[in-house]
């Protein structure tokens, strides 16, 4: 799917259910009466042969009320008691259907898609004689999509797009599903083109955002796909970790074939999905791999990447070793405050990866120096909450994918692709009830300073120490209340170590600042210029935490 210059197709959130809200007053209206063609026609049926503007209002908070229908019925004088009775029955059935649709829409807005599905299905199955049952089919399709029955959802939307041809919202919803789940960009492009032709407002960024008639978020779909494939590659390597997999970089931190393979794979997928204006700021380059003795490692990386591409089945291509090296080196962008840049840490938490503990594939998108999208694939993070009891799942139910876009909230789903759930940071207000995360490695953060801060706050629980940005993911779903990171003097934080995690937490209701209370600035290239460290918590705890941090920093400085 091509990306337009104004990024009409790729700048918005893919919250498909919202496509039913806030109709455009200028959009095309159906000329079909509320009774479907083929229904036996009597004078009583004329009571309900209303314009589609009334019908479509069913999904926009302007539902036909029973009092209105009763008024219509009473204003028409039937010629017989039988006709009066028939009119009353139809009026009652319309009122029942309207109530079911209203309830389904409310549940959908609340995110309770399984219950919403029940109400929409009831209208579809029990009120087929009314044309507005087609709108219930739209609601049913979108609810099916959210509960994970994507195949049936897309089939339903394709079918209903014929009967409701002319409504841009329906075509936009179908476009989103075709792109994100069917990987059919050309078909999706055609559907969205129909939407824009029917309603030119769809080409206007401000209109699309305001009314939430969002086309598919190409960037989010591509980022989730890239991170998920990379996670599978890393899982495969970790299971068969060999000593020869580990090299030594100049800074002495370990790097694995999975690191390079992950970066090559993410770079490849992003360029396949969104080739226009591609820019990637990433941790690795191929310098060490191109040295004498690196050919065997390069060949192993190439095989891993090609195996991952083949297993996915989306791309009919085999990469050469040079293709893989070029893909790795495509991450040499410097980022900055201009333009759009992907930011990648192919394996955040390499030491955790080597120990068999936590690590993450962290991918974010910068637009004008601001993080607008983030994905964290955490292959070893339990699907249920972690805490002081440990970071491993007793049932081996692990593998989480966190993703967030600006204004769209944060979601978590299993790496196997099951349904996503919206997550929120903890609402705890009392520091004594809070728990906090910090880096596993003492070399990565000053544990003594974190301990002093916890004492001043009155935190009773011991720290939970885990590697990587998996901490951000765990915090976003409420596993802990605080994350403290205070690097040793002389260390400069890189943007890929925090970009994805930052938006995952903030969109879940959290706050991420440096030790001076300033938001993290990702607009200055590869490095973050920070005051002392990074603090993360919820809105209610931040004032107390910030005060304890400042006091502790001063006290520690005075003791030196």
ZISULCOR-V80029 format. One record per pair of residues at least 24 apart in sequence whose C-alpha atoms are under 7 Angstrom apart, sorted by sequence separation. I is the first residue (numbers start at 1). J is the second residue. D is the distance in whole Angstrom. If there is no record, write none. Layout:
I	J	D
I	J	D
//
This chain:
29	53	6
171	195	6
234	258	5
260	284	7
341	365	6
342	366	6
377	401	5
435	459	7
512	536	5
47	72	7
233	258	7
340	365	7
341	366	5
376	401	6
377	402	6
434	459	6
438	463	7
440	465	4
511	536	6
512	537	7
47	73	7
97	123	6
117	143	5
134	160	7
168	194	7
169	195	7
340	366	5
341	367	7
376	402	5
431	457	6
432	458	5
433	459	7
435	461	6
437	463	6
438	464	6
439	465	5
440	466	5
511	537	6
116	143	7
117	144	7
168	195	4
340	367	4
375	402	6
376	403	6
431	458	6
432	459	4
436	463	5
437	464	5
438	465	5
439	466	6
440	467	5
495	522	6
510	537	6
511	538	6
339	367	6
340	368	6
375	403	4
431	459	6
432	460	6
435	463	7
436	464	6
437	465	6
438	466	7
439	467	6
473	501	7
476	504	7
510	538	4
511	539	6
66	95	5
233	262	7
339	368	5
374	403	6
375	404	7
472	501	5
476	505	5
509	538	7
510	539	6
65	95	7
97	127	7
113	143	5
168	198	6
338	368	5
374	404	5
475	505	7
168	199	6
337	368	5
338	369	7
373	404	6
374	405	7
473	504	7
495	526	6
166	198	7
230	262	5
337	369	4
373	405	4
469	501	6
476	508	6
494	526	6
495	527	6
113	146	7
114	147	6
336	369	6
372	405	6
373	406	6
472	505	6
494	527	4
495	528	6
64	98	7
113	147	6
372	406	5
437	471	7
450	484	6
493	527	6
494	528	6
515	549	7
63	98	7
101	136	7
230	265	6
492	527	7
493	528	5
230	266	7
492	528	7
23	60	7
179	216	7
21	59	7
22	60	6
20	59	6
21	60	6
44	83	7
176	215	6
227	266	7
286	325	6
175	215	7
176	216	4
226	266	5
257	297	7
261	301	5
265	305	6
445	485	6
446	486	5
175	216	7
180	221	6
260	301	7
445	486	5
446	487	6
286	328	6
445	487	4
446	488	6
44	87	6
172	215	6
226	269	6
261	304	7
285	328	6
286	329	6
437	480	7
444	487	6
445	488	6
169	213	7
226	270	7
257	301	6
261	305	6
284	328	7
285	329	5
436	480	6
435	480	5
436	481	6
437	482	6
438	483	6
59	105	7
434	480	7
435	481	6
436	482	4
437	483	5
438	484	5
439	485	7
486	532	6
487	533	6
434	481	5
435	482	6
436	483	5
437	484	6
438	485	6
486	533	4
222	270	6
485	533	6
486	534	6
282	331	5
485	534	5
280	330	6
281	331	5
282	332	7
425	475	6
484	534	6
485	535	7
222	273	6
280	331	5
281	332	6
425	476	5
484	535	5
280	332	7
281	333	5
424	476	6
425	477	5
426	478	4
483	535	6
484	536	7
280	333	5
281	334	6
423	476	7
424	477	5
425	478	4
483	536	5
279	333	6
281	335	6
423	477	5
424	478	6
482	536	6
483	537	7
426	481	6
482	537	5
481	537	6
481	538	7
268	327	6
264	324	6
267	327	6
281	341	7
280	341	6
281	342	6
282	343	6
283	344	7
279	341	5
280	342	5
281	343	5
282	344	5
283	345	6
264	327	5
279	342	6
280	343	6
281	344	6
282	345	6
264	328	5
263	328	6
260	328	7
233	304	7
402	473	6
388	462	7
233	308	6
388	464	6
55	132	6
387	464	7
229	308	7
263	346	5
425	508	6
262	346	5
424	508	5
425	509	6
423	508	6
424	509	6
425	510	6
259	346	6
259	347	6
457	545	7
39	129	7
457	548	6
378	470	6
387	479	6
456	548	6
36	129	6
386	479	6
35	129	6
36	130	6
385	479	5
410	504	6
35	130	4
36	131	5
255	350	7
453	548	6
34	130	5
35	131	5
254	350	7
453	549	6
34	131	4
254	351	7
410	507	5
33	131	7
34	132	6
409	507	5
410	508	5
404	503	7
409	508	6
453	552	6
404	504	5
407	507	7
452	552	6
403	504	6
406	507	7
404	507	6
449	552	7
358	466	6
359	467	6
360	468	6
358	467	5
359	468	5
360	469	6
358	468	7
360	470	6
359	470	6
427	538	7
429	540	6
358	470	7
426	538	7
429	541	6
425	538	7
352	467	6
349	467	5
349	468	4
348	468	5
348	469	7
376	500	7
17	142	6
375	500	6
16	142	7
374	500	4
371	499	7
374	503	6
231	361	7
373	503	7
374	504	6
371	503	7
227	361	6
364	499	6
364	500	5
363	500	6
28	166	6
362	500	6
28	167	6
223	363	7
231	377	6
231	379	6
20	169	7
228	377	6
348	497	7
19	169	6
227	377	6
224	375	6
345	496	5
223	375	7
344	496	5
345	497	7
370	522	6
343	496	6
369	522	5
370	523	7
19	173	6
369	523	4
16	173	6
28	198	7
27	199	6
1	185	5
1	186	6
337	523	4
228	415	7
336	523	5
337	524	7
1	189	6
336	524	5
22	211	5
336	525	4
335	525	5
334	525	5
335	526	6
334	526	6
19	212	6
18	212	6
19	213	5
8	203	6
18	213	7
19	214	6
8	205	7
14	214	6
13	214	6
14	215	7
12	214	6
14	216	5
12	215	7
14	217	5
13	217	5
12	217	5
9	215	6
10	216	7
11	217	6
9	216	7
10	217	5
9	217	7
10	218	5
9	218	7
10	219	6
282	496	7
148	418	7
148	419	5
147	419	6
3	276	7
146	419	7
13	405	7
13	408	6
//
